[in-house]
Amino acid sequence: MSNLTSMPNIAKTLESKLETIGITSSEELKALGSKEAFLRLKNEDDSVCINMLYALEGAIQGIRWHNLEDKIKKDLKEFFNGLK
C-alpha cells in the first residue's frame, strides 16, 4: 500500500484528515474517487473548500491540482456548488 503523502497535493495535514475517514493508502483514495472522499471529509469538517476537492482529484490523477483540465475543474466546481 502506498503512502498518501507520496501523491501530489497530499501533505501531512490532508493525509491526517483522510486517515480520520478511513483512507490510509493511495489505492483506497483512487478506488473511492475524489468526490466521495470529499463528501466524507465534509461530513467530518464542514469548512473544507473546493481547493481540497481539486487536490484530491489531482492526487488521483498524479498531477498538481493547478494542472487539472478546465473541463474537470468545471465539473468539480459544479459538484461543490451543488453541496451548498
HUCORNOR-V151724 format. One record per residue. N is the residue number from 0. RES is the residue in one letter. PHI is phi in whole degrees, -180 to 180 (* if undefined). PSI is psi in radians with two decimals (NA if undefined). OMEGA is omega in whole degrees, 0 to 359 (* if undefined). Layout:
BEGIN
N_RES_PHI_PSI_OMEGA, N_RES_PHI_PSI_OMEGA
END
This chain:
BEGIN
0_M_*_2.42_184, 1_S_-90_2.50_178, 2_N_-69_2.37_181, 3_L_-62_-0.63_183, 4_T_-72_-0.11_174, 5_S_-80_-0.17_179, 6_M_-88_2.59_175, 7_P_-59_2.55_175, 8_N_77_-0.13_183, 9_I_-105_1.78_174, 10_A_-96_-3.13_184, 11_K_-57_-0.70_182, 12_T_-63_-0.85_180, 13_L_-68_-0.65_176, 14_E_-58_-0.78_180, 15_S_-62_-0.74_179, 16_K_-64_-0.73_179, 17_L_-64_-0.69_179, 18_E_-63_-0.58_180, 19_T_-67_-0.36_178, 20_I_-104_0.20_173, 21_G_92_0.15_178, 22_I_-99_1.97_186, 23_T_-120_0.00_181, 24_S_-146_2.80_177, 25_S_-64_-0.60_179, 26_E_-63_-0.73_179, 27_E_-66_-0.72_179, 28_L_-64_-0.79_180, 29_K_-63_-0.72_180, 30_A_-66_-0.63_182, 31_L_-77_-0.69_182, 32_G_92_2.74_185, 33_S_-67_-0.70_184, 34_K_-68_-0.80_180, 35_E_-67_-0.72_177, 36_A_-61_-0.73_180, 37_F_-64_-0.74_178, 38_L_-59_-0.72_179, 39_R_-66_-0.70_177, 40_L_-64_-0.73_181, 41_K_-63_-0.61_177, 42_N_-65_-0.49_179, 43_E_-89_-0.54_186, 44_D_-147_1.78_185, 45_D_-69_-0.13_182, 46_S_-90_0.07_180, 47_V_-61_2.57_186, 48_C_-117_3.00_182, 49_I_-62_-0.54_179, 50_N_-62_-0.54_177, 51_M_-69_-0.67_176, 52_L_-63_-0.80_176, 53_Y_-60_-0.74_181, 54_A_-61_-0.73_179, 55_L_-64_-0.79_180, 56_E_-65_-0.75_177, 57_G_-61_-0.71_179, 58_A_-61_-0.76_180, 59_I_-63_-0.68_180, 60_Q_-81_-0.21_179, 61_G_81_0.46_180, 62_I_-134_2.81_172, 63_R_-64_2.49_185, 64_W_-64_-0.43_178, 65_H_-63_-0.39_183, 66_N_-97_0.15_176, 67_L_-63_2.54_177, 68_E_-63_2.56_180, 69_D_-57_-0.65_179, 70_K_-61_-0.73_180, 71_I_-70_-0.76_177, 72_K_-59_-0.71_180, 73_K_-63_-0.79_179, 74_D_-61_-0.79_180, 75_L_-66_-0.66_179, 76_K_-65_-0.72_177, 77_E_-63_-0.73_176, 78_F_-60_-0.86_181, 79_F_-61_-0.82_180, 80_N_-64_-0.49_177, 81_G_-72_-0.21_181, 82_L_-84_-0.29_186, 83_K_-75_NA_*
END
